[in-house]
Amino acid sequence: MIDMLVLGISGLDRSMSLKKDLLPGLDRRERRLVQGLDSAAALVGEEGVLAASAQERHDGDKGTGAFPADAIDACLRMAGVTLEDVDFVAHGFRYEPSPVFDRDDLTRRWYQEVYSEQVQLDVLGARYPEHDWGRKLVRVRHHLAHAASAYYLSGFQDAMVLVADGMGETESISVMSGREGRLRVLRTYPITASLGILYSVVTLYLGFLPGMDEYKVMGLAPYGDPSRYADAAGELAGRYAGGRLVVPLLARDRTPVERETHRGALRRLEELFGPARHPDAPLTQRHMDVAATLQHCLEESLMFVLRAALDASGGTRDLCMAGGVALNCTANGLIARSGLFDRMFVQPAAGDDGSALGAALWQLRQHVPAAPVAMTMPYWGEGFGPEEVAEALTVLGPEHDVRKLLDERLLEQVSGLIRSGSVVAWFQGRMEFGPRALGNRSILADPTAPGMRAHLNAVVKQREEFRPFAPAVLAEDAHEYFEIEPGQEGLYRHMLFTTQVREKYRELLPAVTHVDGSARVQVVERSGAPRFWSLIRRLGDDCGTPMVLNTSFNLRGQPIVRTPQEAVATYARSSLDALAIGDRLVIRRPRAQGDIDD
């Protein structure tokens, strides 16, 4: 007998096309102020998560909201099943008819052409016409899907669950109770309190891409001074008695077009902080101070919501978090250090890609109740065998030296390359699910090299010079280098919390220590990532520092690589020094004297 299988999906397939149709003059950044991006698929069964993949990794369109057909097909292949074997398809949105959608032509069209149940049935039917989707499709409220993605994978039996993002159907923050395998809503905050929309609008004001580049603003904030604009902070968020939270800036969007573009809010930001930054303009201290003001406002508001929730809930000491705001690792680190909670868990695909996973888990647990089980590493994507790796490498020319190596020899040579200053792409095992590269689709370098951060940003990743990089450190050594208490290592395994580098090691670790002394640490456990752990162990044995700089295996504007072919092509067109892919090591041969470019 086959156990119950539930396929979860996220994204709103027609959202971007309708936005273009409604407001054809928008630029790329304004178009991303839309619901339903980051589409993905996840397959779960009674034994746990079987497969999960974001659609962007398949079609190359970073952050896409397109129907995740390729991701669905990949999940089914990985599990060795077909859609006939799937009991339910759970979608991480549940919009219902409401007077809200009758207030103007734009909102009516959004419901009729993007949000309604019939649209979801039509989209599924167009791709898979042979199935009875009216029987299989289950729509799960967006914040409930986010909450399920965190609670059911936390291992916490009794927990508070905080979901914060741009918006669900009608709410922007939800506080829930997870107890005995069930989720119950304790409090919700309306769109007028959206910390996610606030962060995205300021991201747009600062010249970045909303819905994608918020982490750049987070990285920029430590360079700024929040006190410069302290008097304006009240326009960003107001906190009142009884736990009430309001984002006054959003009230500046008064017309239907302003609600689509947030141009009213942007005008007010210019009144408060000066002209908006053009994407190609240099970053100034003013921009850094605005970023610092926003980050401080977010942190204070999250702490305010959590304290109010604790007062009302009776004081559970375990916290789960999901939603796009939960990807703000600086805020997560603050909450972890606050002492409000004994334990925390942030679902590593906390954004909307993870709502596919949560929708599937929620539906499964309605039919097959079970206590939450703690996940380890989200290696739920595709893996590839030696034959596929060998085939992908055939496209490389004689300027590349390809070696097949036994495991220990591979680790020895990669360690030697990193210690000598080389930048090595690392492609191993199954792909991670979520936005962080956690040791299977990574670019690795020496965290102790003084010029490495600038080299990676400028030459390899081709991105802004202020952007920090993460250290991956062995669990048994994490407390030595970072302000991590023994026993708390598991909190940092998914690269979702910052902590301070211990002062005596900050000069030793210039490539991974941010301007404020912090680092977004990934703690690597042998049981969860054995090959990555072994490489870091080898580095520690060879050079005395059991750590490696770890960033995602992609170049600017490109999703993290998925296949061996993408890995080889990305390596070949980049300035990466080497590629460790499966049991093969690829190194660029030195040019012979007299060689010239074509």
Secondary structure, 3 states (H helix, E strand, C coil): CCCCEEEEECCCCCHHHHHHHHCCCCCHHHHCCCCCCCCEEEEEECCEEEEEEECHHHHCCCCCCCCCHHHHHHHHHHHCCCHHHCCEEEECCCCCCCHHHHCCHHHHHHHHHHHCHHHHHHHHHHHCCCCCHHHHEEECCHHHHHHHHHHCCCCCCEEEEEEECCCCCCEEEEEEEEECCEEEEEEEEEHHHCHHHHHHHHHHHCCCCCCCCHHHHHHHHHHCCHHHHHHHHHHHCEEEHHHEEECHHHHHCCCHHHHHHCHHHHHHHHHHHCCCCCCCCCCCHHHHHHHHHHHHHHHHHHHHHHHHHHHHHCCCCEEEEECHHHHCHHHHHHHHHCCCCCEEEECCCCCCHHHHHHHHHHHHHHHCCCCCCCCCCCCCCCCCCHHHHHHHHCCCCCCEEEEECCHHHHHHHHHHHHHCCCCEEEECCCCCCCCCCCCCEEEEECCCCCCHHHHHHHHHCCCCCCCCCEEEEEHHHHHHHECCCCCCHHHHCCCCCEEEECHHHCCCCCCCCCCCCEEECEEECCCCCHHHHHHHHHHHHHHCCCEEEEEECCCCCCCCCCCHHHHHHHHHCCCCCEEEECCEEEEECCCCCCCCCC
